[in-house]
């Protein structure tokens, strides 16, 4: 599958469910489901299942997402 584009998002953090942006570290909680970062507001609607492991965030949502990225602040777009 060829790579079409790579977009550097820098330190921008957005919930993968509702697209709300987080510009500071004041919002706490949320979770990761696979590679998805889910904000605290959307996390309250998540039901546990055997399909995907849910990793709950303690502390700042924004900081946790940036740490999980581990310096790879890019979105990669692939073509089939």
mmCIF file of the N, C-alpha and C atoms, coordinates in Angstrom:
data_MODEL
# 
_entry.id   MODEL 
# 
loop_
_atom_site.group_PDB 
_atom_site.id 
_atom_site.type_symbol 
_atom_site.label_atom_id 
_atom_site.label_alt_id 
_atom_site.label_comp_id 
_atom_site.label_asym_id 
_atom_site.label_entity_id 
_atom_site.label_seq_id 
_atom_site.pdbx_PDB_ins_code 
_atom_site.Cartn_x 
_atom_site.Cartn_y 
_atom_site.Cartn_z 
_atom_site.occupancy 
_atom_site.B_iso_or_equiv 
_atom_site.pdbx_formal_charge 
_atom_site.auth_seq_id 
_atom_site.auth_comp_id 
_atom_site.auth_asym_id 
_atom_site.auth_atom_id 
_atom_site.pdbx_PDB_model_num 
ATOM 1   N N  . UNK A 1 1  ? 0.842   -1.173 0.000  1.00 0.00 ? 1  UNK A N  1 
ATOM 2   C CA . UNK A 1 1  ? 0.000   0.000  0.000  1.00 0.00 ? 1  UNK A CA 1 
ATOM 3   C C  . UNK A 1 1  ? 0.890   1.241  0.000  1.00 0.00 ? 1  UNK A C  1 
ATOM 4   N N  . UNK A 1 2  ? 0.805   2.076  -1.010 1.00 0.00 ? 2  UNK A N  1 
ATOM 5   C CA . UNK A 1 2  ? 1.650   3.271  -1.065 1.00 0.00 ? 2  UNK A CA 1 
ATOM 6   C C  . UNK A 1 2  ? 1.168   4.370  -0.112 1.00 0.00 ? 2  UNK A C  1 
ATOM 7   N N  . UNK A 1 3  ? 2.152   5.083  0.403  1.00 0.00 ? 3  UNK A N  1 
ATOM 8   C CA . UNK A 1 3  ? 1.888   6.214  1.291  1.00 0.00 ? 3  UNK A CA 1 
ATOM 9   C C  . UNK A 1 3  ? 1.563   7.435  0.440  1.00 0.00 ? 3  UNK A C  1 
ATOM 10  N N  . UNK A 1 4  ? 0.402   8.037  0.671  1.00 0.00 ? 4  UNK A N  1 
ATOM 11  C CA . UNK A 1 4  ? -0.039  9.192  -0.102 1.00 0.00 ? 4  UNK A CA 1 
ATOM 12  C C  . UNK A 1 4  ? 0.459   10.500 0.499  1.00 0.00 ? 4  UNK A C  1 
ATOM 13  N N  . UNK A 1 5  ? 0.356   10.636 1.834  1.00 0.00 ? 5  UNK A N  1 
ATOM 14  C CA . UNK A 1 5  ? 0.715   11.901 2.472  1.00 0.00 ? 5  UNK A CA 1 
ATOM 15  C C  . UNK A 1 5  ? 1.027   11.678 3.944  1.00 0.00 ? 5  UNK A C  1 
ATOM 16  N N  . UNK A 1 6  ? 1.839   12.565 4.497  1.00 0.00 ? 6  UNK A N  1 
ATOM 17  C CA . UNK A 1 6  ? 2.143   12.586 5.929  1.00 0.00 ? 6  UNK A CA 1 
ATOM 18  C C  . UNK A 1 6  ? 1.894   14.007 6.413  1.00 0.00 ? 6  UNK A C  1 
ATOM 19  N N  . UNK A 1 7  ? 1.051   14.142 7.428  1.00 0.00 ? 7  UNK A N  1 
ATOM 20  C CA . UNK A 1 7  ? 0.704   15.454 7.967  1.00 0.00 ? 7  UNK A CA 1 
ATOM 21  C C  . UNK A 1 7  ? 1.249   15.555 9.383  1.00 0.00 ? 7  UNK A C  1 
ATOM 22  N N  . UNK A 1 8  ? 2.104   16.543 9.630  1.00 0.00 ? 8  UNK A N  1 
ATOM 23  C CA . UNK A 1 8  ? 2.654   16.764 10.967 1.00 0.00 ? 8  UNK A CA 1 
ATOM 24  C C  . UNK A 1 8  ? 1.673   17.628 11.752 1.00 0.00 ? 8  UNK A C  1 
ATOM 25  N N  . UNK A 1 9  ? 1.126   17.079 12.839 1.00 0.00 ? 9  UNK A N  1 
ATOM 26  C CA . UNK A 1 9  ? 0.146   17.819 13.643 1.00 0.00 ? 9  UNK A CA 1 
ATOM 27  C C  . UNK A 1 9  ? 0.784   18.499 14.849 1.00 0.00 ? 9  UNK A C  1 
ATOM 28  N N  . UNK A 1 10 ? 2.088   18.348 15.013 1.00 0.00 ? 10 UNK A N  1 
ATOM 29  C CA . UNK A 1 10 ? 2.788   18.996 16.121 1.00 0.00 ? 10 UNK A CA 1 
ATOM 30  C C  . UNK A 1 10 ? 2.233   18.567 17.462 1.00 0.00 ? 10 UNK A C  1 
ATOM 31  N N  . UNK A 1 11 ? 1.935   19.530 18.324 1.00 0.00 ? 11 UNK A N  1 
ATOM 32  C CA . UNK A 1 11 ? 1.423   19.232 19.662 1.00 0.00 ? 11 UNK A CA 1 
ATOM 33  C C  . UNK A 1 11 ? -0.096  19.319 19.734 1.00 0.00 ? 11 UNK A C  1 
ATOM 34  N N  . UNK A 1 12 ? -0.764  19.323 18.593 1.00 0.00 ? 12 UNK A N  1 
ATOM 35  C CA . UNK A 1 12 ? -2.227  19.373 18.585 1.00 0.00 ? 12 UNK A CA 1 
ATOM 36  C C  . UNK A 1 12 ? -2.787  18.033 19.061 1.00 0.00 ? 12 UNK A C  1 
ATOM 37  N N  . UNK A 1 13 ? -3.750  18.087 19.981 1.00 0.00 ? 13 UNK A N  1 
ATOM 38  C CA . UNK A 1 13 ? -4.396  16.881 20.491 1.00 0.00 ? 13 UNK A CA 1 
ATOM 39  C C  . UNK A 1 13 ? -5.897  17.019 20.271 1.00 0.00 ? 13 UNK A C  1 
ATOM 40  N N  . UNK A 1 14 ? -6.484  16.009 19.621 1.00 0.00 ? 14 UNK A N  1 
ATOM 41  C CA . UNK A 1 14 ? -7.906  16.003 19.293 1.00 0.00 ? 14 UNK A CA 1 
ATOM 42  C C  . UNK A 1 14 ? -8.475  14.634 19.649 1.00 0.00 ? 14 UNK A C  1 
ATOM 43  N N  . UNK A 1 15 ? -9.673  14.612 20.223 1.00 0.00 ? 15 UNK A N  1 
ATOM 44  C CA . UNK A 1 15 ? -10.357 13.351 20.503 1.00 0.00 ? 15 UNK A CA 1 
ATOM 45  C C  . UNK A 1 15 ? -10.685 12.670 19.175 1.00 0.00 ? 15 UNK A C  1 
ATOM 46  N N  . UNK A 1 16 ? -10.375 11.386 19.075 1.00 0.00 ? 16 UNK A N  1 
ATOM 47  C CA . UNK A 1 16 ? -10.643 10.649 17.839 1.00 0.00 ? 16 UNK A CA 1 
ATOM 48  C C  . UNK A 1 16 ? -12.119 10.316 17.649 1.00 0.00 ? 16 UNK A C  1 
ATOM 49  N N  . UNK A 1 17 ? -12.946 10.538 18.665 1.00 0.00 ? 17 UNK A N  1 
ATOM 50  C CA . UNK A 1 17 ? -14.377 10.262 18.543 1.00 0.00 ? 17 UNK A CA 1 
ATOM 51  C C  . UNK A 1 17 ? -15.172 11.518 18.196 1.00 0.00 ? 17 UNK A C  1 
ATOM 52  N N  . UNK A 1 18 ? -14.937 12.634 18.912 1.00 0.00 ? 18 UNK A N  1 
ATOM 53  C CA . UNK A 1 18 ? -15.766 13.836 18.723 1.00 0.00 ? 18 UNK A CA 1 
ATOM 54  C C  . UNK A 1 18 ? -15.016 15.002 18.078 1.00 0.00 ? 18 UNK A C  1 
ATOM 55  N N  . UNK A 1 19 ? -13.705 14.847 17.868 1.00 0.00 ? 19 UNK A N  1 
ATOM 56  C CA . UNK A 1 19 ? -12.856 15.871 17.244 1.00 0.00 ? 19 UNK A CA 1 
ATOM 57  C C  . UNK A 1 19 ? -12.691 17.146 18.061 1.00 0.00 ? 19 UNK A C  1 
ATOM 58  N N  . UNK A 1 20 ? -12.982 17.098 19.361 1.00 0.00 ? 20 UNK A N  1 
ATOM 59  C CA . UNK A 1 20 ? -12.735 18.244 20.232 1.00 0.00 ? 20 UNK A CA 1 
ATOM 60  C C  . UNK A 1 20 ? -11.233 18.405 20.412 1.00 0.00 ? 20 UNK A C  1 
ATOM 61  N N  . UNK A 1 21 ? -10.739 19.642 20.290 1.00 0.00 ? 21 UNK A N  1 
ATOM 62  C CA . UNK A 1 21 ? -9.324  19.925 20.474 1.00 0.00 ? 21 UNK A CA 1 
ATOM 63  C C  . UNK A 1 21 ? -8.997  20.248 21.923 1.00 0.00 ? 21 UNK A C  1 
ATOM 64  N N  . UNK A 1 22 ? -7.788  19.882 22.349 1.00 0.00 ? 22 UNK A N  1 
ATOM 65  C CA . UNK A 1 22 ? -7.328  20.126 23.716 1.00 0.00 ? 22 UNK A CA 1 
ATOM 66  C C  . UNK A 1 22 ? -6.011  20.884 23.646 1.00 0.00 ? 22 UNK A C  1 
ATOM 67  N N  . UNK A 1 23 ? -6.057  22.173 24.028 1.00 0.00 ? 23 UNK A N  1 
ATOM 68  C CA . UNK A 1 23 ? -4.893  23.048 23.908 1.00 0.00 ? 23 UNK A CA 1 
ATOM 69  C C  . UNK A 1 23 ? -4.113  23.199 25.200 1.00 0.00 ? 23 UNK A C  1 
ATOM 70  N N  . UNK A 1 24 ? -4.680  22.758 26.324 1.00 0.00 ? 24 UNK A N  1 
ATOM 71  C CA . UNK A 1 24 ? -3.943  22.849 27.587 1.00 0.00 ? 24 UNK A CA 1 
ATOM 72  C C  . UNK A 1 24 ? -4.091  21.536 28.350 1.00 0.00 ? 24 UNK A C  1 
ATOM 73  N N  . UNK A 1 25 ? -3.401  21.459 29.477 1.00 0.00 ? 25 UNK A N  1 
ATOM 74  C CA . UNK A 1 25 ? -3.336  20.215 30.241 1.00 0.00 ? 25 UNK A CA 1 
ATOM 75  C C  . UNK A 1 25 ? -4.378  20.118 31.345 1.00 0.00 ? 25 UNK A C  1 
ATOM 76  N N  . UNK A 1 26 ? -5.381  21.002 31.359 1.00 0.00 ? 26 UNK A N  1 
ATOM 77  C CA . UNK A 1 26 ? -6.313  21.052 32.488 1.00 0.00 ? 26 UNK A CA 1 
ATOM 78  C C  . UNK A 1 26 ? -7.365  19.941 32.484 1.00 0.00 ? 26 UNK A C  1 
ATOM 79  N N  . UNK A 1 27 ? -7.655  19.349 31.328 1.00 0.00 ? 27 UNK A N  1 
ATOM 80  C CA . UNK A 1 27 ? -8.681  18.305 31.255 1.00 0.00 ? 27 UNK A CA 1 
ATOM 81  C C  . UNK A 1 27 ? -8.050  16.960 31.606 1.00 0.00 ? 27 UNK A C  1 
ATOM 82  N N  . UNK A 1 28 ? -8.652  16.276 32.573 1.00 0.00 ? 28 UNK A N  1 
ATOM 83  C CA . UNK A 1 28 ? -8.101  14.999 33.030 1.00 0.00 ? 28 UNK A CA 1 
ATOM 84  C C  . UNK A 1 28 ? -9.027  13.845 32.686 1.00 0.00 ? 28 UNK A C  1 
ATOM 85  N N  . UNK A 1 29 ? -8.421  12.677 32.490 1.00 0.00 ? 29 UNK A N  1 
ATOM 86  C CA . UNK A 1 29 ? -9.180  11.464 32.206 1.00 0.00 ? 29 UNK A CA 1 
ATOM 87  C C  . UNK A 1 29 ? -9.171  11.135 30.731 1.00 0.00 ? 29 UNK A C  1 
ATOM 88  N N  . UNK A 1 30 ? -10.101 10.271 30.344 1.00 0.00 ? 30 UNK A N  1 
ATOM 89  C CA . UNK A 1 30 ? -10.165 9.785  28.978 1.00 0.00 ? 30 UNK A CA 1 
ATOM 90  C C  . UNK A 1 30 ? -9.624  8.367  28.910 1.00 0.00 ? 30 UNK A C  1 
ATOM 91  N N  . UNK A 1 31 ? -9.424  7.879  27.698 1.00 0.00 ? 31 UNK A N  1 
ATOM 92  C CA . UNK A 1 31 ? -8.888  6.528  27.545 1.00 0.00 ? 31 UNK A CA 1 
ATOM 93  C C  . UNK A 1 31 ? -8.283  6.352  26.154 1.00 0.00 ? 31 UNK A C  1 
ATOM 94  N N  . UNK A 1 32 ? -7.575  5.244  26.010 1.00 0.00 ? 32 UNK A N  1 
ATOM 95  C CA . UNK A 1 32 ? -7.085  4.793  24.711 1.00 0.00 ? 32 UNK A CA 1 
ATOM 96  C C  . UNK A 1 32 ? -7.790  3.483  24.399 1.00 0.00 ? 32 UNK A C  1 
ATOM 97  N N  . UNK A 1 33 ? -8.280  3.370  23.178 1.00 0.00 ? 33 UNK A N  1 
ATOM 98  C CA . UNK A 1 33 ? -8.845  2.116  22.691 1.00 0.00 ? 33 UNK A CA 1 
ATOM 99  C C  . UNK A 1 33 ? -8.079  1.799  21.419 1.00 0.00 ? 33 UNK A C  1 
ATOM 100 N N  . UNK A 1 34 ? -7.175  0.848  21.504 1.00 0.00 ? 34 UNK A N  1 
ATOM 101 C CA . UNK A 1 34 ? -6.283  0.596  20.376 1.00 0.00 ? 34 UNK A CA 1 
ATOM 102 C C  . UNK A 1 34 ? -5.450  1.833  20.122 1.00 0.00 ? 34 UNK A C  1 
ATOM 103 N N  . UNK A 1 35 ? -5.498  2.367  18.914 1.00 0.00 ? 35 UNK A N  1 
ATOM 104 C CA . UNK A 1 35 ? -4.740  3.578  18.586 1.00 0.00 ? 35 UNK A CA 1 
ATOM 105 C C  . UNK A 1 35 ? -5.578  4.844  18.728 1.00 0.00 ? 35 UNK A C  1 
ATOM 106 N N  . UNK A 1 36 ? -6.810  4.711  19.177 1.00 0.00 ? 36 UNK A N  1 
ATOM 107 C CA . UNK A 1 36 ? -7.704  5.867  19.326 1.00 0.00 ? 36 UNK A CA 1 
ATOM 108 C C  . UNK A 1 36 ? -7.547  6.525  20.691 1.00 0.00 ? 36 UNK A C  1 
ATOM 109 N N  . UNK A 1 37 ? -7.457  7.866  20.690 1.00 0.00 ? 37 UNK A N  1 
ATOM 110 C CA . UNK A 1 37 ? -7.451  8.657  21.922 1.00 0.00 ? 37 UNK A CA 1 
ATOM 111 C C  . UNK A 1 37 ? -8.866  9.192  22.116 1.00 0.00 ? 37 UNK A C  1 
ATOM 112 N N  . UNK A 1 38 ? -9.472  8.856  23.267 1.00 0.00 ? 38 UNK A N  1 
ATOM 113 C CA . UNK A 1 38 ? -10.871 9.196  23.525 1.00 0.00 ? 38 UNK A CA 1 
ATOM 114 C C  . UNK A 1 38 ? -10.938 10.139 24.720 1.00 0.00 ? 38 UNK A C  1 
ATOM 115 N N  . UNK A 1 39 ? -11.537 11.316 24.524 1.00 0.00 ? 39 UNK A N  1 
ATOM 116 C CA . UNK A 1 39 ? -11.597 12.333 25.577 1.00 0.00 ? 39 UNK A CA 1 
ATOM 117 C C  . UNK A 1 39 ? -12.492 11.879 26.736 1.00 0.00 ? 39 UNK A C  1 
ATOM 118 N N  . UNK A 1 40 ? -12.387 12.561 27.883 1.00 0.00 ? 40 UNK A N  1 
ATOM 119 C CA . UNK A 1 40 ? -13.203 12.184 29.039 1.00 0.00 ? 40 UNK A CA 1 
ATOM 120 C C  . UNK A 1 40 ? -14.709 12.204 28.756 1.00 0.00 ? 40 UNK A C  1 
ATOM 121 N N  . UNK A 1 41 ? -15.192 13.178 28.001 1.00 0.00 ? 41 UNK A N  1 
ATOM 122 C CA . UNK A 1 41 ? -16.630 13.254 27.710 1.00 0.00 ? 41 UNK A CA 1 
ATOM 123 C C  . UNK A 1 41 ? -17.104 12.031 26.926 1.00 0.00 ? 41 UNK A C  1 
ATOM 124 N N  . UNK A 1 42 ? -16.334 11.594 25.941 1.00 0.00 ? 42 UNK A N  1 
ATOM 125 C CA . UNK A 1 42 ? -16.706 10.425 25.142 1.00 0.00 ? 42 UNK A CA 1 
ATOM 126 C C  . UNK A 1 42 ? -16.469 9.126  25.903 1.00 0.00 ? 42 UNK A C  1 
ATOM 127 N N  . UNK A 1 43 ? -15.492 9.117  26.806 1.00 0.00 ? 43 UNK A N  1 
ATOM 128 C CA . UNK A 1 43 ? -15.173 7.912  27.566 1.00 0.00 ? 43 UNK A CA 1 
ATOM 129 C C  . UNK A 1 43 ? -16.344 7.473  28.429 1.00 0.00 ? 43 UNK A C  1 
ATOM 130 N N  . UNK A 1 44 ? -17.123 8.426  28.938 1.00 0.00 ? 44 UNK A N  1 
ATOM 131 C CA . UNK A 1 44 ? -18.243 8.046  29.805 1.00 0.00 ? 44 UNK A CA 1 
ATOM 132 C C  . UNK A 1 44 ? -19.288 7.217  29.059 1.00 0.00 ? 44 UNK A C  1 
ATOM 133 N N  . UNK A 1 45 ? -19.297 7.264  27.726 1.00 0.00 ? 45 UNK A N  1 
ATOM 134 C CA . UNK A 1 45 ? -20.243 6.485  26.928 1.00 0.00 ? 45 UNK A CA 1 
ATOM 135 C C  . UNK A 1 45 ? -19.675 5.140  26.473 1.00 0.00 ? 45 UNK A C  1 
ATOM 136 N N  . UNK A 1 46 ? -18.422 4.851  26.821 1.00 0.00 ? 46 UNK A N  1 
ATOM 137 C CA . UNK A 1 46 ? -17.760 3.616  26.394 1.00 0.00 ? 46 UNK A CA 1 
ATOM 138 C C  . UNK A 1 46 ? -18.185 2.463  27.296 1.00 0.00 ? 46 UNK A C  1 
ATOM 139 N N  . UNK A 1 47 ? -18.543 1.350  26.685 1.00 0.00 ? 47 UNK A N  1 
ATOM 140 C CA . UNK A 1 47 ? -18.885 0.134  27.421 1.00 0.00 ? 47 UNK A CA 1 
ATOM 141 C C  . UNK A 1 47 ? -17.769 -0.880 27.191 1.00 0.00 ? 47 UNK A C  1 
ATOM 142 N N  . UNK A 1 48 ? -17.304 -1.492 28.263 1.00 0.00 ? 48 UNK A N  1 
ATOM 143 C CA . UNK A 1 48 ? -16.239 -2.491 28.160 1.00 0.00 ? 48 UNK A CA 1 
ATOM 144 C C  . UNK A 1 48 ? -16.729 -3.691 27.348 1.00 0.00 ? 48 UNK A C  1 
ATOM 145 N N  . UNK A 1 49 ? -15.818 -4.263 26.564 1.00 0.00 ? 49 UNK A N  1 
ATOM 146 C CA . UNK A 1 49 ? -16.136 -5.464 25.791 1.00 0.00 ? 49 UNK A CA 1 
ATOM 147 C C  . UNK A 1 49 ? -14.878 -6.315 25.682 1.00 0.00 ? 49 UNK A C  1 
ATOM 148 N N  . UNK A 1 50 ? -15.052 -7.504 25.157 1.00 0.00 ? 50 UNK A N  1 
ATOM 149 C CA . UNK A 1 50 ? -13.908 -8.398 24.963 1.00 0.00 ? 50 UNK A CA 1 
ATOM 150 C C  . UNK A 1 50 ? -13.165 -8.089 23.663 1.00 0.00 ? 50 UNK A C  1 
ATOM 151 N N  . UNK A 1 51 ? -13.719 -7.222 22.826 1.00 0.00 ? 51 UNK A N  1 
ATOM 152 C CA . UNK A 1 51 ? -13.136 -6.940 21.518 1.00 0.00 ? 51 UNK A CA 1 
ATOM 153 C C  . UNK A 1 51 ? -11.885 -6.081 21.598 1.00 0.00 ? 51 UNK A C  1 
ATOM 154 N N  . UNK A 1 52 ? -11.941 -4.993 22.347 1.00 0.00 ? 52 UNK A N  1 
ATOM 155 C CA . UNK A 1 52 ? -10.817 -4.055 22.435 1.00 0.00 ? 52 UNK A CA 1 
ATOM 156 C C  . UNK A 1 52 ? -10.485 -3.774 23.891 1.00 0.00 ? 52 UNK A C  1 
ATOM 157 N N  . UNK A 1 53 ? -9.206  -3.743 24.197 1.00 0.00 ? 53 UNK A N  1 
ATOM 158 C CA . UNK A 1 53 ? -8.773  -3.385 25.546 1.00 0.00 ? 53 UNK A CA 1 
ATOM 159 C C  . UNK A 1 53 ? -8.875  -1.871 25.710 1.00 0.00 ? 53 UNK A C  1 
ATOM 160 N N  . UNK A 1 54 ? -9.392  -1.442 26.856 1.00 0.00 ? 54 UNK A N  1 
ATOM 161 C CA . UNK A 1 54 ? -9.509  -0.019 27.164 1.00 0.00 ? 54 UNK A CA 1 
ATOM 162 C C  . UNK A 1 54 ? -8.439  0.334  28.187 1.00 0.00 ? 54 UNK A C  1 
ATOM 163 N N  . UNK A 1 55 ? -7.610  1.311  27.857 1.00 0.00 ? 55 UNK A N  1 
ATOM 164 C CA . UNK A 1 55 ? -6.570  1.802  28.769 1.00 0.00 ? 55 UNK A CA 1 
ATOM 165 C C  . UNK A 1 55 ? -7.008  3.178  29.268 1.00 0.00 ? 55 UNK A C  1 
ATOM 166 N N  . UNK A 1 56 ? -7.420  3.235  30.537 1.00 0.00 ? 56 UNK A N  1 
ATOM 167 C CA . UNK A 1 56 ? -7.914  4.497  31.089 1.00 0.00 ? 56 UNK A CA 1 
ATOM 168 C C  . UNK A 1 56 ? -6.754  5.421  31.439 1.00 0.00 ? 56 UNK A C  1 
ATOM 169 N N  . UNK A 1 57 ? -6.963  6.713  31.234 1.00 0.00 ? 57 UNK A N  1 
ATOM 170 C CA . UNK A 1 57 ? -5.941  7.732  31.481 1.00 0.00 ? 57 UNK A CA 1 
ATOM 171 C C  . UNK A 1 57 ? -6.155  8.340  32.856 1.00 0.00 ? 57 UNK A C  1 
ATOM 172 N N  . UNK A 1 58 ? -5.098  8.399  33.633 1.00 0.00 ? 58 UNK A N  1 
ATOM 173 C CA . UNK A 1 58 ? -5.101  9.116  34.904 1.00 0.00 ? 58 UNK A CA 1 
ATOM 174 C C  . UNK A 1 58 ? -4.274  10.368 34.703 1.00 0.00 ? 58 UNK A C  1 
ATOM 175 N N  . UNK A 1 59 ? -4.840  11.509 35.006 1.00 0.00 ? 59 UNK A N  1 
ATOM 176 C CA . UNK A 1 59 ? -4.129  12.764 34.808 1.00 0.00 ? 59 UNK A CA 1 
ATOM 177 C C  . UNK A 1 59 ? -4.557  13.429 33.515 1.00 0.00 ? 59 UNK A C  1 
ATOM 178 N N  . UNK A 1 60 ? -3.693  14.289 33.017 1.00 0.00 ? 60 UNK A N  1 
ATOM 179 C CA . UNK A 1 60 ? -3.995  15.129 31.858 1.00 0.00 ? 60 UNK A CA 1 
ATOM 180 C C  . UNK A 1 60 ? -4.192  14.304 30.577 1.00 0.00 ? 60 UNK A C  1 
ATOM 181 N N  . UNK A 1 61 ? -5.328  14.512 29.921 1.00 0.00 ? 61 UNK A N  1 
ATOM 182 C CA . UNK A 1 61 ? -5.614  13.842 28.652 1.00 0.00 ? 61 UNK A CA 1 
ATOM 183 C C  . UNK A 1 61 ? -4.579  14.230 27.599 1.00 0.00 ? 61 UNK A C  1 
ATOM 184 N N  . UNK A 1 62 ? -4.322  15.525 27.468 1.00 0.00 ? 62 UNK A N  1 
ATOM 185 C CA . UNK A 1 62 ? -3.386  16.020 26.453 1.00 0.00 ? 62 UNK A CA 1 
ATOM 186 C C  . UNK A 1 62 ? -1.986  15.448 26.660 1.00 0.00 ? 62 UNK A C  1 
ATOM 187 N N  . UNK A 1 63 ? -1.494  15.501 27.887 1.00 0.00 ? 63 UNK A N  1 
ATOM 188 C CA . UNK A 1 63 ? -0.149  14.973 28.167 1.00 0.00 ? 63 UNK A CA 1 
ATOM 189 C C  . UNK A 1 63 ? -0.059  13.485 27.868 1.00 0.00 ? 63 UNK A C  1 
ATOM 190 N N  . UNK A 1 64 ? -1.113  12.736 28.219 1.00 0.00 ? 64 UNK A N  1 
ATOM 191 C CA . UNK A 1 64 ? -1.116  11.288 27.977 1.00 0.00 ? 64 UNK A CA 1 
ATOM 192 C C  . UNK A 1 64 ? -1.062  10.977 26.484 1.00 0.00 ? 64 UNK A C  1 
ATOM 193 N N  . UNK A 1 65 ? -1.793  11.740 25.681 1.00 0.00 ? 65 UNK A N  1 
ATOM 194 C CA . UNK A 1 65 ? -1.793  11.520 24.229 1.00 0.00 ? 65 UNK A CA 1 
ATOM 195 C C  . UNK A 1 65 ? -0.414  11.831 23.646 1.00 0.00 ? 65 UNK A C  1 
ATOM 196 N N  . UNK A 1 66 ? 0.172   12.948 24.051 1.00 0.00 ? 66 UNK A N  1 
ATOM 197 C CA . UNK A 1 66 ? 1.505   13.302 23.547 1.00 0.00 ? 66 UNK A CA 1 
ATOM 198 C C  . UNK A 1 66 ? 2.544   12.260 23.954 1.00 0.00 ? 66 UNK A C  1 
ATOM 199 N N  . UNK A 1 67 ? 2.438   11.741 25.172 1.00 0.00 ? 67 UNK A N  1 
ATOM 200 C CA . UNK A 1 67 ? 3.371   10.706 25.633 1.00 0.00 ? 67 UNK A CA 1 
ATOM 201 C C  . UNK A 1 67 ? 3.183   9.425  24.824 1.00 0.00 ? 67 UNK A C  1 
ATOM 202 N N  . UNK A 1 68 ? 1.940   9.059  24.556 1.00 0.00 ? 68 UNK A N  1 
ATOM 203 C CA . UNK A 1 68 ? 1.648   7.843  23.790 1.00 0.00 ? 68 UNK A CA 1 
ATOM 204 C C  . UNK A 1 68 ? 2.197   7.946  22.362 1.00 0.00 ? 68 UNK A C  1 
ATOM 205 N N  . UNK A 1 69 ? 2.158   9.140  21.779 1.00 0.00 ? 69 UNK A N  1 
ATOM 206 C CA . UNK A 1 69 ? 2.705   9.348  20.428 1.00 0.00 ? 69 UNK A CA 1 
ATOM 207 C C  . UNK A 1 69 ? 4.212   9.135  20.396 1.00 0.00 ? 69 UNK A C  1 
ATOM 208 N N  . UNK A 1 70 ? 4.860   9.379  21.495 1.00 0.00 ? 70 UNK A N  1 
ATOM 209 C CA . UNK A 1 70 ? 6.307   9.177  21.625 1.00 0.00 ? 70 UNK A CA 1 
ATOM 210 C C  . UNK A 1 70 ? 7.088   9.902  20.522 1.00 0.00 ? 70 UNK A C  1 
ATOM 211 N N  . UNK A 1 71 ? 6.677   11.154 20.247 1.00 0.00 ? 71 UNK A N  1 
ATOM 212 C CA . UNK A 1 71 ? 7.402   11.961 19.267 1.00 0.00 ? 71 UNK A CA 1 
ATOM 213 C C  . UNK A 1 71 ? 6.917   11.827 17.836 1.00 0.00 ? 71 UNK A C  1 
ATOM 214 N N  . UNK A 1 72 ? 6.076   10.821 17.550 1.00 0.00 ? 72 UNK A N  1 
ATOM 215 C CA . UNK A 1 72 ? 5.546   10.659 16.191 1.00 0.00 ? 72 UNK A CA 1 
ATOM 216 C C  . UNK A 1 72 ? 4.232   11.428 16.095 1.00 0.00 ? 72 UNK A C  1 
ATOM 217 N N  . UNK A 1 73 ? 4.326   12.714 15.796 1.00 0.00 ? 73 UNK A N  1 
ATOM 218 C CA . UNK A 1 73 ? 3.153   13.590 15.746 1.00 0.00 ? 73 UNK A CA 1 
ATOM 219 C C  . UNK A 1 73 ? 2.619   13.723 14.327 1.00 0.00 ? 73 UNK A C  1 
ATOM 220 N N  . UNK A 1 74 ? 2.527   12.606 13.625 1.00 0.00 ? 74 UNK A N  1 
ATOM 221 C CA . UNK A 1 74 ? 2.091   12.647 12.233 1.00 0.00 ? 74 UNK A CA 1 
ATOM 222 C C  . UNK A 1 74 ? 0.848   11.794 12.008 1.00 0.00 ? 74 UNK A C  1 
ATOM 223 N N  . UNK A 1 75 ? 0.103   12.189 10.991 1.00 0.00 ? 75 UNK A N  1 
ATOM 224 C CA . UNK A 1 75 ? -1.005  11.384 10.484 1.00 0.00 ? 75 UNK A CA 1 
ATOM 225 C C  . UNK A 1 75 ? -0.560  10.891 9.116  1.00 0.00 ? 75 UNK A C  1 
ATOM 226 N N  . UNK A 1 76 ? -0.607  9.585  8.914  1.00 0.00 ? 76 UNK A N  1 
ATOM 227 C CA . UNK A 1 76 ? -0.183  8.996  7.644  1.00 0.00 ? 76 UNK A CA 1 
ATOM 228 C C  . UNK A 1 76 ? -1.419  8.574  6.853  1.00 0.00 ? 76 UNK A C  1 
ATOM 229 N N  . UNK A 1 77 ? -1.459  8.957  5.588  1.00 0.00 ? 77 UNK A N  1 
ATOM 230 C CA . UNK A 1 77 ? -2.580  8.620  4.715  1.00 0.00 ? 77 UNK A CA 1 
ATOM 231 C C  . UNK A 1 77 ? -2.076  7.642  3.658  1.00 0.00 ? 77 UNK A C  1 
ATOM 232 N N  . UNK A 1 78 ? -2.683  6.456  3.645  1.00 0.00 ? 78 UNK A N  1 
ATOM 233 C CA . UNK A 1 78 ? -2.286  5.393  2.731  1.00 0.00 ? 78 UNK A CA 1 
ATOM 234 C C  . UNK A 1 78 ? -3.344  5.206  1.649  1.00 0.00 ? 78 UNK A C  1 
ATOM 235 N N  . UNK A 1 79 ? -2.927  4.726  0.485  1.00 0.00 ? 79 UNK A N  1 
ATOM 236 C CA . UNK A 1 79 ? -3.834  4.456  -0.629 1.00 0.00 ? 79 UNK A CA 1 
ATOM 237 C C  . UNK A 1 79 ? -3.828  2.958  -0.898 1.00 0.00 ? 79 UNK A C  1 
ATOM 238 N N  . UNK A 1 80 ? -5.004  2.413  -1.129 1.00 0.00 ? 80 UNK A N  1 
ATOM 239 C CA . UNK A 1 80 ? -5.073  0.981  -1.457 1.00 0.00 ? 80 UNK A CA 1 
ATOM 240 C C  . UNK A 1 80 ? -4.843  0.750  -2.919 1.00 0.00 ? 80 UNK A C  1 
# 
